[in-house]
Amino acid sequence: MRTLLTIFLGSLIVALGFAAEDAVRSQTKQPASRGFDYWQPDWMVRELWGPGRIPKGMMVRLLRHTVYMQHGVPKEYAKARSTVSHEPESITDGGKLYGKHCASCHGRDGMGSGDPGKALSPSPALLAYMIRRPISVDEYLLWSIADGGAQFESKMPTFKDKLSRDDVWRIVAYMRAGFPDMKIRSKP
């Protein structure tokens, strides 16, 4: 009997310790900004998840990912592969197209720092971060750029009537090249 009481009290003390630790953790301040880390940006460090706690902007971002993971892309984009080489000429052309059609919202560096993009809610995707993620396969990127974000309640415009598929692939090649500075790249 005494052994059972000892085990019970020990378990109770451990449980109370975990509860106290959780209470302290929830009251501590967020870590100071460390500069941008592509592998774990600050928005991933904060506690965002839990029932009813996910911000609308994050929900919009996750909705496209969830649809892709569960249902794939629309048939017109299924199994699409880039038709553009990753040669410097394609990357330069992609940079010009990106500058004309994308940089105003997504920023020249792909970090969502364009002035018009700052006024959007949800904010533009962090392309420099996203392009390095496993989900950024060709068919997903083509679908995202061509169809835009209306179906997911974002302000991302559609480009399927404005850009050819090859132009979209040039933009993708530019993003995969790491958003190089086109002023430096275009000098002879």
C-alpha positions in Angstrom: 0.0 0.0 0.0 2.8 2.4 0.9 4.5 1.7 -2.5 1.3 2.6 -4.4 1.0 5.8 -2.4 4.7 6.6 -3.2 4.2 6.0 -6.9 1.0 8.0 -6.9 2.6 11.0 -5.2 5.7 10.8 -7.4 3.5 10.8 -10.5 1.5 13.7 -9.2 4.7 15.7 -8.6 6.0 15.0 -12.1 2.6 16.0 -13.6 2.5 19.3 -11.6 6.1 20.0 -12.7 5.2 19.7 -16.4 2.1 21.9 -15.9 4.2 24.6 -14.2 6.8 24.4 -16.9 4.1 24.9 -19.6 2.7 27.9 -17.7 6.1 29.5 -17.5 6.8 28.8 -21.2 3.5 30.4 -22.2 4.4 33.6 -20.3 7.9 34.1 -21.6 8.7 36.6 -24.3 9.4 35.7 -27.9 13.0 35.3 -28.9 14.7 38.4 -30.3 14.9 38.6 -34.1 18.1 37.0 -35.3 18.0 38.2 -38.9 16.4 36.2 -41.5 17.0 32.4 -41.4 15.7 30.6 -44.5 15.4 27.3 -42.7 13.5 28.6 -39.7 12.2 32.2 -40.1 10.9 34.0 -37.0 7.3 33.3 -37.8 8.0 29.6 -37.4 9.6 30.1 -34.0 6.5 31.6 -32.4 3.7 29.4 -31.2 1.1 29.8 -33.9 -0.7 26.5 -33.9 -3.6 25.1 -31.9 -7.3 25.1 -32.2 -8.6 28.5 -33.3 -5.2 30.1 -33.0 -3.9 30.0 -36.6 -3.9 33.5 -38.2 -5.9 34.0 -41.4 -2.7 34.8 -43.4 -1.1 31.5 -42.4 -4.3 29.6 -43.1 -4.4 31.0 -46.6 -0.8 29.9 -47.2 -1.5 26.5 -45.9 -4.7 26.0 -47.8 -2.9 25.8 -51.2 -0.3 23.4 -49.7 -3.1 21.2 -48.2 -5.0 21.1 -51.4 -1.9 20.1 -53.3 -0.9 17.4 -50.8 -4.4 15.9 -50.7 -5.6 16.4 -54.3 -2.7 17.4 -56.4 -2.9 20.2 -59.0 -5.6 20.8 -61.6 -5.3 18.5 -64.6 -4.0 21.2 -66.9 -0.8 21.4 -64.6 -0.5 17.8 -63.7 3.0 16.4 -64.3 4.2 19.8 -65.8 7.9 20.1 -66.0 10.0 23.2 -66.9 10.9 23.5 -70.5 13.5 26.2 -69.9 17.2 25.5 -69.3 18.9 27.1 -66.3 21.4 28.8 -68.5 22.4 32.4 -67.6 20.3 33.8 -70.5 17.1 32.1 -69.2 17.8 33.3 -65.7 18.4 36.9 -66.9 15.2 36.8 -68.9 13.4 35.4 -65.9 14.8 38.1 -63.7 13.5 40.8 -66.1 10.0 39.1 -66.1 10.1 38.7 -62.3 11.0 42.4 -62.0 8.1 43.4 -64.2 5.4 41.1 -62.9 6.4 39.9 -59.4 8.9 42.2 -57.6 6.4 44.9 -56.7 4.7 42.6 -54.2 7.2 39.8 -53.5 10.2 42.2 -53.4 13.3 42.1 -55.5 14.8 39.5 -53.2 11.7 37.3 -52.9 11.1 38.3 -49.3 7.7 40.0 -49.7 9.3 43.5 -49.3 7.6 45.2 -52.2 5.7 48.3 -51.2 2.3 47.3 -52.7 2.7 43.9 -51.0 3.1 45.4 -47.6 -0.5 46.6 -47.8 -1.9 43.1 -48.6 -3.5 40.7 -46.2 -2.4 38.0 -46.3 1.0 39.3 -47.2 2.7 38.0 -50.4 4.5 34.6 -50.2 8.1 34.6 -49.1 9.4 33.2 -52.4 13.0 33.1 -51.4 12.1 30.8 -48.5 9.4 28.8 -50.4 11.4 28.0 -53.5 13.8 26.0 -51.3 11.0 23.8 -49.8 10.2 20.3 -51.0 6.7 21.4 -52.1 8.1 23.8 -54.7 8.0 21.3 -57.5 7.4 22.4 -61.1 3.7 21.6 -61.3 3.0 23.3 -58.0 4.8 26.5 -59.0 3.2 26.6 -62.4 -0.2 26.2 -60.8 0.5 28.9 -58.2 1.7 31.5 -60.7 -0.7 30.7 -63.5 -4.0 30.5 -61.5 -3.1 33.0 -58.8 -4.7 33.0 -55.4 -8.3 34.0 -55.8 -9.5 30.5 -55.0 -7.6 30.7 -51.7 -8.7 34.3 -50.9 -5.3 35.9 -51.5 -4.6 38.8 -53.8 -2.1 36.9 -56.0 -3.1 37.7 -59.6 -3.5 35.1 -62.3 -0.8 35.1 -65.0 -2.0 32.4 -67.3 -3.4 35.0 -69.7 -0.5 37.4 -69.3 2.6 35.1 -69.5 3.4 32.1 -71.6 4.3 28.9 -69.9 7.9 29.4 -71.0 7.9 32.8 -69.4 6.6 31.3 -66.1 9.4 28.7 -66.3 12.0 31.5 -66.8 10.7 33.2 -63.7 10.9 29.9 -61.8 14.5 29.5 -63.1 15.4 32.9 -61.8 13.9 32.2 -58.4 15.7 28.8 -58.2 18.9 30.7 -59.1 18.5 32.6 -55.8 17.1 35.9 -57.0 20.4 37.2 -58.4 20.9 41.0 -58.8 20.1 41.6 -62.4 22.1 44.8 -62.6 25.3 43.0 -61.8 24.3 40.0 -63.9 23.5 42.0 -67.0 26.8 43.9 -67.2 29.2 42.6 -70.0 
